[in-house]
Amino acid sequence: MNSLHISIYVLGLLVLLALVFDFMNGFHDAANAIATVVSTGVLKPQTAVAMSAVFNFVAIFTVGVHVASTVGKGTIDPAIVDQYVIFGALVGAIVWNVVTWYYGIPSSSSHALIGGLVGAAVAKSGTGALVGGGLLKTVTWIILSPLLGFLLGSLVMLAVSWIFVKTPPRKVDTWFRRLQLASAAAYSLGHGGNDAQKTIGIIWMLLIAAGAAQTTDATPPLWVIISCYTAISLGTLFGGWRIVKTMGQKITKLKPVGGFCAESGGAITLFLASSIGVPVSTTHTITGAIVGVGSAQKASAVRWGVAGNIVWAWVFTIPASAFMAAIAWWIGTHIL
């Protein structure tokens, strides 16, 4: 693979743009990690985001870089990557995140980035630039992650209901208000561990294309890892409040026991995906888990219309961000 001739200023601009996306990922997806613990009244919003931000960063010590490898080398052909493709992918993903944040839609930042890569790559080189295996794994988990979250959330809820069937409700509430702190922390670990790696993969891809890193490197540079985990943690700290209400109360009414079950089911799903290198959506995962918890109580506890609207946002995320990225790629070829 020939190294690109990219000025240090353009390279720095693109790395900065990637960190802006990472910040927005944390900002946009903060609701995924804190919505349940805030809506159940266990933590105040400011405390919840601070805790989530800390555990987003702590995730740096708990997972490897399998997801970064999938994004950096297994989504589009590294041979066609240049400054314009990276610019288009990041701008497309950022624009979609801004639009969905503004309207309070819990879409996936992860799939916005994947869509951005696809759109920019196809705009440059056609569909032959796509890596079928990596994209198939990602698309498969678009379906599997909410289903697995749903299954685990409902199973944990059923198990807890059976175990504590004779325990007074007030005592159950007291116990799970404490336990929900642990489940929220676990979900934040999973969120940081999976989502920060996607931006690591983008910067790694850019550095390889610019000749600043080698394709044979087993891991990206340490400064890339630290800066990406820092950016997503800061984004979470500022929080995307428009989405918290949708996630925490509009889908189903949650109590501390339900919040614990949803976060536990979602966290298990995220840790599993990160361990096998799949860039899943934390939004899809926690939404599936919340719906699973609600339906385990009774089907009517879930507002299926709200859940359906969220699913439509999932369907449109990749094509919409891909379309925006293709336009951004064209713009990038004229301004970079």
WOCORFEN-V912016 format. One record per residue. N is the residue number from 1. RES is the residue in one letter. SS is DSSP state (hx for helix, st for strand, lp for the rest). OMEGA is omega in radians with two decimals (* if undefined). D_FIRST is the distance of its C-alpha to the first C-alpha in Angstrom with 2 decimals. Layout:
[[N,RES,SS,OMEGA,D_FIRST] [N,RES,SS,OMEGA,D_FIRST]]
//
This chain:
[[1,M,lp,3.13,0.00] [2,N,lp,3.12,3.81] [3,S,lp,3.10,6.50] [4,L,lp,3.04,9.22] [5,H,lp,-3.12,12.65] [6,I,lp,3.10,14.76] [7,S,lp,-3.13,18.25] [8,I,hx,-3.13,19.57] [9,Y,hx,3.10,22.12] [10,V,hx,3.11,19.89] [11,L,hx,3.12,17.86] [12,G,hx,3.12,21.31] [13,L,hx,-3.10,22.64] [14,L,hx,3.06,20.06] [15,V,hx,3.10,20.59] [16,L,hx,3.13,24.29] [17,L,hx,3.10,24.08] [18,A,hx,3.13,22.50] [19,L,hx,3.04,25.40] [20,V,hx,3.07,27.83] [21,F,hx,-3.14,26.72] [22,D,hx,3.08,27.15] [23,F,hx,-3.13,30.58] [24,M,hx,3.05,31.50] [25,N,hx,3.09,30.45] [26,G,hx,-3.14,33.00] [27,F,hx,-3.09,35.47] [28,H,hx,-3.02,35.22] [29,D,hx,3.09,35.23] [30,A,hx,-3.13,37.80] [31,A,hx,-3.12,40.35] [32,N,hx,-3.05,38.83] [33,A,hx,-3.00,39.60] [34,I,hx,-3.02,42.91] [35,A,hx,-3.08,44.58] [36,T,hx,-3.09,46.53] [37,V,hx,3.08,47.71] [38,V,hx,-3.07,48.78] [39,S,hx,3.09,50.44] [40,T,lp,3.09,52.47] [41,G,lp,-3.12,53.74] [42,V,lp,3.11,52.59] [43,L,lp,3.00,50.75] [44,K,lp,-3.07,51.01] [45,P,hx,-3.09,47.90] [46,Q,hx,3.12,47.22] [47,T,hx,-3.11,47.60] [48,A,hx,-3.11,45.42] [49,V,hx,3.11,42.43] [50,A,hx,3.12,42.80] [51,M,hx,-3.12,42.84] [52,S,hx,3.13,39.88] [53,A,hx,3.13,37.82] [54,V,hx,-3.10,38.64] [55,F,hx,2.98,37.62] [56,N,hx,-3.12,34.39] [57,F,hx,-3.14,33.44] [58,V,hx,3.14,35.01] [59,A,hx,3.13,32.64] [60,I,hx,-3.09,29.99] [61,F,hx,-2.99,31.93] [62,T,lp,-3.11,32.48] [63,V,lp,3.10,29.19] [64,G,lp,-3.12,25.77] [65,V,lp,-3.13,22.38] [66,H,hx,-3.13,22.15] [67,V,hx,3.11,22.31] [68,A,hx,3.12,19.61] [69,S,hx,3.12,17.24] [70,T,hx,-3.13,18.35] [71,V,hx,-3.05,17.88] [72,G,hx,-3.03,14.57] [73,K,hx,-3.00,12.82] [74,G,lp,-3.12,15.52] [75,T,lp,3.07,16.59] [76,I,st,-3.11,14.04] [77,D,lp,-3.13,10.71] [78,P,hx,-3.09,8.14] [79,A,hx,-3.10,6.02] [80,I,hx,-3.10,9.28] [81,V,lp,3.00,10.08] [82,D,lp,-3.08,11.47] [83,Q,hx,-3.11,14.81] [84,Y,hx,3.10,16.82] [85,V,hx,3.14,15.81] [86,I,hx,3.12,16.56] [87,F,hx,-3.13,19.68] [88,G,hx,-3.12,20.90] [89,A,hx,-3.10,20.53] [90,L,hx,-3.14,22.40] [91,V,hx,3.10,25.05] [92,G,hx,-3.14,25.75] [93,A,hx,-3.13,26.28] [94,I,hx,-3.13,28.38] [95,V,hx,3.13,30.57] [96,W,hx,3.10,31.31] [97,N,hx,3.14,32.18] [98,V,hx,-3.14,34.54] [99,V,hx,-3.09,36.24] [100,T,hx,3.06,36.83] [101,W,hx,-3.09,37.97] [102,Y,hx,-3.12,40.41] [103,Y,lp,3.08,42.01] [104,G,lp,-3.11,42.01] [105,I,lp,-3.14,39.89] [106,P,lp,3.11,38.23] [107,S,lp,-3.07,34.94] [108,S,lp,3.03,31.74] [109,S,hx,-3.13,29.39] [110,S,hx,-3.09,26.91] [111,H,hx,3.00,26.98] [112,A,hx,3.12,27.00] [113,L,hx,3.10,23.58] [114,I,hx,3.09,22.33] [115,G,hx,3.11,23.98] [116,G,hx,3.10,22.39] [117,L,hx,-3.14,18.83] [118,V,hx,-3.10,19.95] [119,G,hx,-3.12,21.75] [120,A,hx,-3.13,19.10] [121,A,hx,3.13,16.41] [122,V,hx,3.11,19.08] [123,A,hx,-3.12,20.26] [124,K,hx,-2.94,16.99] [125,S,hx,-3.13,15.90] [126,G,lp,-3.04,18.84] [127,T,hx,3.10,19.49] [128,G,hx,-3.13,16.83] [129,A,hx,-3.08,14.34] [130,L,st,3.08,16.52] [131,V,lp,-3.00,16.29] [132,G,hx,-3.08,19.85] [133,G,hx,-3.13,20.56] [134,G,hx,3.14,19.79] [135,L,hx,3.11,21.62] [136,L,hx,3.11,24.47] [137,K,hx,3.14,24.98] [138,T,hx,-3.12,25.15] [139,V,hx,3.11,27.50] [140,T,hx,-3.11,29.63] [141,W,hx,2.97,30.23] [142,I,hx,3.12,31.25] [143,I,hx,-3.03,34.27] [144,L,hx,-3.03,34.59] [145,S,hx,3.09,34.49] [146,P,hx,3.12,37.60] [147,L,hx,3.11,39.34] [148,L,hx,3.05,38.77] [149,G,hx,3.10,39.87] [150,F,hx,-3.09,42.88] [151,L,hx,-3.11,43.79] [152,L,hx,3.11,43.51] [153,G,hx,-3.13,45.23] [154,S,hx,3.13,48.10] [155,L,hx,3.10,48.47] [156,V,hx,3.13,48.65] [157,M,hx,3.12,51.14] [158,L,hx,3.13,53.28] [159,A,hx,3.13,53.25] [160,V,hx,3.13,54.28] [161,S,hx,-3.13,56.97] [162,W,hx,-3.10,58.38] [163,I,hx,-3.03,58.35] [164,F,lp,-3.06,60.02] [165,V,lp,-3.10,62.29] [166,K,lp,-3.13,65.44] [167,T,lp,3.12,64.21] [168,P,lp,-3.10,65.67] [169,P,hx,-3.11,63.21] [170,R,hx,3.13,63.72] [171,K,hx,3.09,62.75] [172,V,hx,-3.14,59.66] [173,D,hx,-3.13,58.64] [174,T,hx,-3.14,59.17] [175,W,hx,-3.03,57.11] [176,F,hx,2.97,54.16] [177,R,hx,3.09,54.11] [178,R,hx,-3.12,53.19] [179,L,hx,-3.12,50.88] [180,Q,hx,3.05,48.96] [181,L,hx,3.14,47.85] [182,A,hx,-3.12,46.06] [183,S,hx,3.10,44.54] [184,A,hx,3.10,43.33] [185,A,hx,3.14,41.73] [186,A,hx,-3.14,40.03] [187,Y,hx,3.11,38.68] [188,S,hx,3.05,37.38] [189,L,hx,3.14,35.57] [190,G,hx,3.13,33.97] [191,H,hx,-3.14,33.13] [192,G,hx,-3.09,31.47] [193,G,hx,-3.12,29.66] [194,N,hx,-2.99,28.07] [195,D,hx,-3.13,27.66] [196,A,hx,-3.09,26.38] [197,Q,hx,-3.14,23.43] [198,K,hx,3.09,22.21] [199,T,hx,3.05,21.75] [200,I,hx,3.13,20.26] [201,G,hx,3.13,17.57] [202,I,hx,-3.13,16.98] [203,I,hx,3.09,16.85] [204,W,hx,3.10,14.61] [205,M,hx,-3.14,12.07] [206,L,hx,-3.13,12.64] [207,L,hx,3.09,12.42] [208,I,hx,-3.14,9.04] [209,A,hx,-3.11,7.85] [210,A,lp,3.14,10.16] [211,G,lp,-3.14,9.19] [212,A,lp,3.06,12.59] [213,A,lp,-3.09,11.82] [214,Q,lp,3.10,9.93] [215,T,lp,-3.13,8.82] [216,T,lp,3.14,11.66] [217,D,lp,-3.13,14.14] [218,A,lp,-3.13,17.04] [219,T,lp,3.08,18.33] [220,P,lp,3.12,17.56] [221,P,lp,-3.09,19.32] [222,L,hx,-3.10,23.10] [223,W,hx,3.10,23.69] [224,V,hx,-3.13,21.64] [225,I,hx,-3.09,23.75] [226,I,hx,-3.09,27.00] [227,S,hx,-3.13,26.49] [228,C,hx,3.09,25.70] [229,Y,hx,3.10,28.70] [230,T,hx,-3.11,30.81] [231,A,hx,-3.11,29.94] [232,I,hx,3.11,30.77] [233,S,hx,3.11,33.92] [234,L,hx,3.09,35.10] [235,G,hx,3.09,34.56] [236,T,hx,-3.11,36.66] [237,L,hx,3.13,39.26] [238,F,hx,2.93,39.88] [239,G,lp,3.08,40.03] [240,G,lp,-2.95,39.91] [241,W,hx,-3.11,43.65] [242,R,hx,-3.04,43.74] [243,I,hx,-3.08,42.20] [244,V,hx,-3.08,44.28] [245,K,hx,3.12,47.39] [246,T,hx,-3.07,45.70] [247,M,hx,-2.98,44.16] [248,G,hx,-3.03,47.15] [249,Q,hx,-3.05,50.18] [250,K,hx,-3.13,49.60] [251,I,lp,3.09,48.18] [252,T,lp,3.10,50.93] [253,K,lp,-3.09,53.32] [254,L,lp,2.94,52.19] [255,K,lp,-3.12,54.32] [256,P,hx,3.14,53.04] [257,V,hx,3.10,53.12] [258,G,hx,3.09,51.04] [259,G,hx,3.10,48.57] [260,F,hx,-3.10,48.21] [261,C,hx,3.14,47.61] [262,A,hx,-3.13,45.02] [263,E,hx,3.14,43.04] [264,S,hx,3.11,43.30] [265,G,hx,3.13,42.10] [266,G,hx,-3.12,39.20] [267,A,hx,3.12,38.21] [268,I,hx,3.13,38.20] [269,T,hx,-3.12,35.92] [270,L,hx,3.12,33.40] [271,F,hx,3.11,33.40] [272,L,hx,-3.12,32.91] [273,A,hx,-3.12,29.94] [274,S,hx,-3.09,28.25] [275,S,hx,-3.14,28.83] [276,I,lp,3.01,26.93] [277,G,lp,-3.13,24.06] [278,V,lp,3.10,25.32] [279,P,lp,-3.08,25.13] [280,V,lp,3.10,28.73] [281,S,lp,3.06,30.95] [282,T,hx,3.09,33.55] [283,T,hx,3.13,35.56] [284,H,hx,-3.04,35.78] [285,T,hx,-3.08,36.61] [286,I,hx,3.08,39.47] [287,T,hx,3.09,40.85] [288,G,hx,-3.14,41.12] [289,A,hx,3.13,42.79] [290,I,hx,3.10,45.25] [291,V,hx,3.11,46.20] [292,G,hx,3.11,46.63] [293,V,hx,3.14,48.98] [294,G,hx,-3.10,50.97] [295,S,hx,3.09,51.35] [296,A,hx,3.10,52.41] [297,Q,hx,3.00,55.41] [298,K,lp,-3.05,56.19] [299,A,hx,-3.10,54.30] [300,S,hx,3.13,56.19] [301,A,hx,-3.13,54.85] [302,V,lp,3.04,51.50] [303,R,lp,-3.00,51.27] [304,W,hx,3.09,49.38] [305,G,hx,3.09,49.20] [306,V,hx,3.13,47.22] [307,A,hx,3.13,44.96] [308,G,hx,3.11,44.46] [309,N,hx,3.11,43.48] [310,I,hx,3.13,40.84] [311,V,hx,3.11,39.43] [312,W,hx,3.08,39.20] [313,A,hx,3.09,37.16] [314,W,hx,-3.09,34.75] [315,V,hx,-3.05,34.53] [316,F,hx,-3.00,33.73] [317,T,hx,-3.07,31.25] [318,I,hx,3.13,27.97] [319,P,hx,-3.12,28.89] [320,A,hx,3.13,30.42] [321,S,hx,3.08,27.57] [322,A,hx,3.11,25.12] [323,F,hx,3.13,27.40] [324,M,hx,-3.14,27.60] [325,A,hx,3.11,23.84] [326,A,hx,3.09,23.46] [327,I,hx,-3.14,26.08] [328,A,hx,3.08,24.53] [329,W,hx,3.14,21.14] [330,W,hx,3.11,23.20] [331,I,hx,-3.12,25.09] [332,G,hx,3.14,22.02] [333,T,hx,-3.13,20.76] [334,H,hx,-3.05,24.17] [335,I,hx,-3.11,24.71] [336,L,lp,*,21.54]]
//
